Amino acid sequence: MYKCIRCARPLEKSFGTAEIECECGSRVFIKERQNIEKTIIAR
């Protein structure tokens, strides 16, 4: 999922952000990654 960098509104379309513009006028987006829980087993 992508979020607008100016207004932090989530972007509905998640495929290619080249020609997409947010409603606030910004064209810069950040990609939010899901929190992944990693398990490390010590030897």
DRENTORKOL-3810 file (N, C-alpha, C; in nm, 4 decimals):
REM DRENTORKOL-3810
@n.u->0.0841; n.v->-0.1166; n.w->0.0000; ca.u->0.0000; ca.v->0.0000; ca.w->0.0000; c.u->0.0895; c.v->0.1241; c.w->0.0000
@n.u->0.0479; n.v->0.2232; n.w->-0.0746; ca.u->0.1210; ca.v->0.3490; ca.w->-0.0817; c.u->0.0465; c.v->0.4573; c.w->-0.0056
@n.u->0.1221; n.v->0.5505; n.w->0.0528; ca.u->0.0639; ca.v->0.6646; ca.w->0.1229; c.u->0.1238; c.v->0.7921; c.w->0.0666
@n.u->0.0413; n.v->0.8961; n.w->0.0616; ca.u->0.0876; ca.v->1.0273; ca.w->0.0172; c.u->0.1832; c.v->1.0830; c.w->0.1218
@n.u->0.2922; n.v->1.1435; n.w->0.0768; ca.u->0.3916; ca.v->1.1952; ca.w->0.1707; c.u->0.3458; c.v->1.3265; c.w->0.2341
@n.u->0.2564; n.v->1.3992; n.w->0.1680; ca.u->0.2112; ca.v->1.5294; ca.w->0.2184; c.u->0.0933; c.v->1.5160; c.w->0.3147
@n.u->-0.0114; n.v->1.4419; n.w->0.2750; ca.u->-0.1323; ca.v->1.4349; ca.w->0.3584; c.u->-0.1505; c.v->1.2989; c.w->0.4264
@n.u->-0.0634; n.v->1.2026; n.w->0.3999; ca.u->-0.0647; ca.v->1.0684; ca.w->0.4604; c.u->-0.1922; c.v->0.9912; c.w->0.4304
@n.u->-0.2574; n.v->1.0242; n.w->0.3201; ca.u->-0.3778; ca.v->0.9530; ca.w->0.2791; c.u->-0.3372; c.v->0.8263; c.w->0.2029
@n.u->-0.3962; n.v->0.7111; n.w->0.2359; ca.u->-0.3618; ca.v->0.5885; ca.w->0.1626; c.u->-0.4100; c.v->0.5949; c.w->0.0185
@n.u->-0.3314; n.v->0.5380; n.w->-0.0711; ca.u->-0.3617; ca.v->0.5388; ca.w->-0.2132; c.u->-0.4379; c.v->0.4120; c.w->-0.2477
@n.u->-0.5474; n.v->0.4259; n.w->-0.3208; ca.u->-0.6305; ca.v->0.3107; ca.w->-0.3543; c.u->-0.5600; c.v->0.2195; c.w->-0.4544
@n.u->-0.4953; n.v->0.2791; n.w->-0.5539; ca.u->-0.4275; ca.v->0.2000; ca.w->-0.6569; c.u->-0.2859; c.v->0.1704; c.w->-0.6109
@n.u->-0.2488; n.v->0.0445; n.w->-0.6107; ca.u->-0.1160; ca.v->0.0077; ca.w->-0.5628; c.u->-0.0238; c.v->-0.0359; c.w->-0.6759
@n.u->-0.0663; n.v->-0.0201; n.w->-0.8013; ca.u->0.0183; ca.v->-0.0615; ca.w->-0.9129; c.u->0.0727; c.v->0.0619; c.w->-0.9838
@n.u->0.2031; n.v->0.0819; n.w->-0.9784; ca.u->0.2691; ca.v->0.1913; ca.w->-1.0489; c.u->0.2201; c.v->0.3288; c.w->-1.0095
@n.u->0.3064; n.v->0.4100; n.w->-0.9553; ca.u->0.2667; ca.v->0.5432; ca.w->-0.9102; c.u->0.3213; c.v->0.6516; c.w->-1.0019
@n.u->0.3581; n.v->0.6172; n.w->-1.1247; ca.u->0.4216; ca.v->0.7139; ca.w->-1.2147; c.u->0.3263; c.v->0.8254; c.w->-1.2558
@n.u->0.2046; n.v->0.7933; n.w->-1.2954; ca.u->0.1118; ca.v->0.8944; ca.w->-1.3462; c.u->0.0021; c.v->0.9294; c.w->-1.2467
@n.u->0.0122; n.v->0.8812; n.w->-1.1231; ca.u->-0.0924; ca.v->0.9044; ca.w->-1.0238; c.u->-0.0615; c.v->1.0315; c.w->-0.9452
@n.u->-0.1655; n.v->1.1085; n.w->-0.9172; ca.u->-0.1516; ca.v->1.2299; ca.w->-0.8368; c.u->-0.2544; c.v->1.2243; c.w->-0.7252
@n.u->-0.2129; n.v->1.2614; n.w->-0.6047; ca.u->-0.3036; ca.v->1.2626; ca.w->-0.4900; c.u->-0.3996; c.v->1.3803; c.w->-0.5018
@n.u->-0.5077; n.v->1.3753; n.w->-0.4245; ca.u->-0.6066; ca.v->1.4831; ca.w->-0.4264; c.u->-0.5489; c.v->1.6141; c.w->-0.3734
@n.u->-0.4444; n.v->1.6064; n.w->-0.2908; ca.u->-0.3825; ca.v->1.7282; ca.w->-0.2374; c.u->-0.2844; c.v->1.7900; c.w->-0.3366
@n.u->-0.2568; n.v->1.7209; n.w->-0.4476; ca.u->-0.1678; ca.v->1.7734; ca.w->-0.5507; c.u->-0.0286; c.v->1.7142; c.w->-0.5486
@n.u->0.0014; n.v->1.6325; n.w->-0.4506; ca.u->0.1340; ca.v->1.5729; ca.w->-0.4394; c.u->0.1463; c.v->1.4520; c.w->-0.5314
@n.u->0.2667; n.v->1.4304; n.w->-0.5829; ca.u->0.2939; ca.v->1.3125; ca.w->-0.6654; c.u->0.3992; c.v->1.2229; c.w->-0.6013
@n.u->0.4306; n.v->1.2493; n.w->-0.4751; ca.u->0.5322; ca.v->1.1719; ca.w->-0.4048; c.u->0.4629; c.v->1.0792; c.w->-0.3061
@n.u->0.4955; n.v->0.9503; n.w->-0.3153; ca.u->0.4326; ca.v->0.8499; ca.w->-0.2301; c.u->0.5391; c.v->0.7658; c.w->-0.1628
@n.u->0.5048; n.v->0.7131; n.w->-0.0449; ca.u->0.5926; ca.v->0.6198; ca.w->0.0243; c.u->0.5209; c.v->0.4857; c.w->0.0336
@n.u->0.5981; n.v->0.3794; n.w->0.0253; ca.u->0.5393; ca.v->0.2457; ca.w->0.0309; c.u->0.5430; c.v->0.1965; c.w->0.1746
@n.u->0.4265; n.v->0.1566; n.w->0.2240; ca.u->0.4182; ca.v->0.1013; ca.w->0.3586; c.u->0.4301; c.v->-0.0494; c.w->0.3508
@n.u->0.5220; n.v->-0.1019; n.w->0.4255; ca.u->0.5391; ca.v->-0.2471; ca.w->0.4298; c.u->0.4753; c.v->-0.3005; c.w->0.5575
@n.u->0.4265; n.v->-0.4229; n.w->0.5479; ca.u->0.3640; ca.v->-0.4851; ca.w->0.6639; c.u->0.4710; c.v->-0.5210; c.w->0.7657
@n.u->0.4322; n.v->-0.5196; n.w->0.8925; ca.u->0.5243; ca.v->-0.5603; ca.w->0.9980; c.u->0.5415; c.v->-0.7111; c.w->0.9924
@n.u->0.6653; n.v->-0.7547; n.w->0.9770; ca.u->0.6952; ca.v->-0.8973; ca.w->0.9680; c.u->0.7680; c.v->-0.9386; c.w->1.0955
@n.u->0.7159; n.v->-1.0416; n.w->1.1598; ca.u->0.7774; ca.v->-1.0911; ca.w->1.2819; c.u->0.8764; c.v->-1.2007; c.w->1.2453
@n.u->1.0020; n.v->-1.1806; n.w->1.2825; ca.u->1.1058; ca.v->-1.2781; ca.w->1.2507; c.u->1.1430; c.v->-1.3553; c.w->1.3764
@n.u->1.1611; n.v->-1.4843; n.w->1.3603; ca.u->1.2005; ca.v->-1.5705; ca.w->1.4711; c.u->1.3410; c.v->-1.6222; c.w->1.4440
@n.u->1.4313; n.v->-1.5986; n.w->1.5375; ca.u->1.5693; ca.v->-1.6425; ca.w->1.5228; c.u->1.5955; c.v->-1.7519; c.w->1.6251
@n.u->1.6467; n.v->-1.8642; n.w->1.5774; ca.u->1.6765; ca.v->-1.9771; ca.w->1.6652; c.u->1.8279; c.v->-1.9831; c.w->1.6846
@n.u->1.8735; n.v->-1.9700; n.w->1.8097; ca.u->2.0160; ca.v->-1.9757; ca.w->1.8411; c.u->2.0603; c.v->-2.1208; c.w->1.8493
@n.u->2.1832; n.v->-2.1430; n.w->1.8116; ca.u->2.2349; ca.v->-2.2804; ca.w->1.8157; c.u->2.2855; c.v->-2.3173; c.w->1.9518
END
